[in-house]
Amino acid sequence: MFFHKKEPIHAVNVREANPRFAQLLLEQFGGATGELSAALQYWVQSFHVENAGIRDMLQDIAIEEFSHLEMVGKLIEAHTKNTDQTEAYKSTLFAVRGIGPHFLDSQGNAWTANYLNEGGDVVRDLRANIAAEAGARQTYEELIKLATDQGTQETLVHLLTREISHTQMFMKALDSLGKLTDPFFGNIKPDETVALYYNLSTNGNGTDERGPWNSEPTFKYIANPLESKS
């Protein structure tokens, strides 16, 4: 059962409407990194999870993401309301589609379920969610840089903050499974190449970049994969 309370989880106050900025905000309503994508992704994932605690977390965060979708929708509505006669409004997608939010991204592309990343394995899904939150956080950061209305900025900062909170929650859930830093999950045992790092690129000066990603004790560095195959 869903119950909608007509009071946003965070106050939305727009003092200076800007329909061109509203078009950019569509990215977080009907775009790949937007709140609809996150809400549906986490909600569907919850049905794949046997762990009761992680299922509850996914559903709680999914519902919060729906509340964020409402906030973004209210921002878009406020930035387009009573502006339909302005030249700025006429230069946006809203001139054709009408005021308020639509299931489009900022370039007019329709929302698609292809944006969702869920695969029926809790470790895979939680890692996908960390990436999703990172994408949303980056989009909000760019929107905040472009926003000139103080009330809009405050709302966007709140939304960005919650992306960081959700990332921490997903990381803690992975840690509770012992999979925060462990790359192995599933039932198929990897073959003997699992610990090999192949040097397949060069900067042309005879030296190669080295770091913990291609060094002992985790990896055996194969400096010349062609020679190792001969």
C-alpha positions in Angstrom: 0.0 0.0 0.0 1.2 3.5 -0.8 0.1 6.6 1.0 0.8 10.0 -0.4 1.1 13.0 1.8 0.8 16.3 0.0 3.8 17.8 1.7 7.3 17.4 0.2 10.0 15.8 2.3 11.9 19.0 1.8 10.4 22.5 1.1 10.6 23.6 -2.5 10.7 27.4 -2.9 11.4 29.0 -6.2 11.7 32.8 -6.2 12.8 33.5 -9.7 11.3 31.3 -12.5 13.7 30.2 -15.3 12.1 27.9 -17.9 15.5 27.2 -19.6 16.8 25.9 -16.3 13.6 23.9 -15.9 14.6 22.1 -19.1 17.9 21.1 -17.6 16.0 19.9 -14.5 14.2 17.4 -16.7 17.4 15.4 -16.6 16.6 14.4 -13.0 12.9 13.7 -13.7 12.9 11.7 -16.9 16.6 11.2 -17.6 19.0 8.2 -17.1 20.3 9.5 -13.8 17.0 10.8 -12.6 14.8 10.1 -9.6 12.3 7.9 -11.5 15.0 5.6 -12.7 16.4 5.3 -9.1 13.0 4.7 -7.5 12.0 2.0 -9.9 15.4 0.3 -9.9 15.6 0.0 -6.2 11.9 -1.0 -5.9 12.2 -3.9 -8.4 15.5 -5.0 -6.9 13.9 -5.4 -3.5 11.8 -8.3 -4.8 15.0 -10.2 -5.7 16.4 -10.0 -2.1 15.9 -12.7 0.5 17.7 -10.7 3.2 14.8 -9.0 5.1 16.9 -6.0 6.2 18.4 -5.2 2.8 14.9 -5.6 1.2 13.5 -3.1 3.7 16.4 -0.7 3.0 15.9 -0.9 -0.8 12.1 -0.2 -0.4 12.7 2.7 2.0 15.2 4.3 -0.3 12.9 3.6 -3.3 10.1 5.5 -1.6 12.4 8.4 -0.8 13.4 8.5 -4.4 9.8 8.8 -5.4 9.6 11.8 -3.0 12.6 13.3 -4.7 10.9 12.8 -8.0 8.0 14.9 -6.6 10.4 17.6 -5.5 12.1 17.8 -8.9 8.6 17.9 -10.5 7.6 20.8 -8.2 10.8 22.6 -9.2 10.0 22.2 -12.9 6.4 23.3 -12.4 7.5 26.4 -10.5 10.1 27.3 -13.1 7.6 27.1 -16.0 4.4 28.4 -14.4 3.2 31.7 -15.7 6.1 32.0 -18.1 4.5 30.6 -21.3 4.6 34.0 -23.0 8.3 34.7 -22.4 10.9 34.3 -25.1 12.8 32.0 -22.7 9.8 29.7 -22.4 9.3 29.6 -26.2 12.9 28.3 -26.7 12.3 25.3 -24.5 10.7 21.9 -24.8 7.8 23.2 -22.7 6.6 25.4 -25.5 5.4 22.1 -27.2 4.8 19.8 -24.3 3.3 22.3 -21.8 4.3 23.5 -18.4 5.5 21.2 -15.6 7.5 17.9 -15.6 7.4 15.3 -18.4 9.0 11.9 -18.8 11.8 13.4 -20.9 15.4 14.2 -20.4 16.8 17.7 -21.0 17.3 16.9 -24.7 13.7 15.7 -25.2 14.5 11.9 -25.1 11.7 9.9 -23.6 12.3 8.0 -20.4 13.0 4.3 -21.0 13.3 1.2 -18.8 16.6 0.6 -20.4 17.9 3.1 -17.9 17.3 0.6 -15.1 20.2 -1.7 -13.9 18.9 -4.7 -11.9 20.0 -8.3 -12.3 18.6 -10.5 -9.5 21.8 -10.7 -7.4 22.0 -8.6 -4.3 25.8 -7.9 -4.6 25.5 -7.0 -8.2 22.5 -4.8 -7.6 24.0 -2.9 -4.6 27.1 -2.2 -6.7 25.0 -0.9 -9.5 23.2 1.3 -7.1 26.4 2.9 -5.9 27.2 3.8 -9.5 23.6 5.1 -10.0 23.9 7.4 -6.9 27.3 8.6 -8.2 25.7 9.5 -11.6 22.9 11.4 -9.9 25.2 13.2 -7.6 27.3 14.4 -10.5 24.2 15.6 -12.4 23.0 17.5 -9.3 26.4 19.1 -8.8 26.4 20.5 -12.3 22.8 21.7 -11.9 23.7 23.5 -8.7 26.5 25.3 -10.6 24.0 26.5 -13.1 21.2 27.5 -10.8 20.8 31.2 -10.0 17.7 30.9 -7.8 18.6 30.5 -4.1 15.6 28.4 -3.2 16.3 26.1 -6.2 20.0 25.7 -5.1 18.9 24.8 -1.5 16.6 22.0 -2.8 19.3 20.7 -5.2 21.8 20.6 -2.4 19.4 18.6 -0.3 18.9 16.1 -3.2 22.7 15.8 -3.7 23.2 15.2 0.0 20.7 12.4 0.0 22.5 10.7 -2.9 25.6 10.6 -0.7 23.6 9.2 2.2 22.2 6.4 0.0 25.6 5.6 -1.3 26.8 5.1 2.3 23.7 2.9 3.0 24.5 0.7 0.0 28.1 0.4 1.0 27.2 -0.6 4.6 24.8 -3.2 3.2 27.6 -4.7 1.0 29.9 -4.6 4.0 27.4 -6.6 6.0 27.5 -9.3 3.4 31.3 -9.2 3.4 31.3 -7.9 -0.2 32.3 -4.3 0.0 35.8 -4.9 -1.3 35.5 -8.6 -2.3 35.2 -8.9 -6.1 34.0 -12.5 -6.0 30.3 -13.4 -5.9 28.2 -16.0 -7.4 28.8 -19.8 -7.6 31.2 -20.2 -10.5 34.9 -20.6 -9.5 37.1 -18.3 -11.7 40.0 -19.9 -13.7 43.7 -19.4 -13.2 43.9 -16.1 -14.9 42.0 -14.3 -12.2 45.2 -12.9 -10.6 46.8 -11.8 -13.9 47.2 -8.2 -15.0 47.9 -7.8 -18.8 49.9 -4.7 -19.8 47.9 -4.0 -23.0 48.7 -0.3 -23.4 51.8 1.9 -23.5 52.6 5.6 -23.4 55.3 5.2 -26.0 58.3 6.1 -23.8 59.2 2.6 -22.7 57.7 3.0 -19.2 54.4 1.7 -17.9 52.1 2.9 -15.1 52.1 0.8 -12.0 50.0 0.8 -8.9 48.1 -1.4 -6.5 45.7 -2.3 -9.4 48.5 -4.2 -11.2 51.0 -5.2 -8.5 51.7 -7.9 -6.0 50.3 -9.4 -3.8 47.0 -9.2 -5.6 48.1 -9.4 -9.2 50.9 -10.9 -11.3 52.0 -8.3 -13.8 52.4 -9.6 -17.4 54.6 -6.9 -18.9 54.5 -8.3 -22.4 51.4 -10.5 -23.0 52.6 -11.4 -26.5 55.8 -13.0 -25.2 54.0 -14.8 -22.5 51.8 -16.5 -25.2 54.8 -17.5 -27.3 
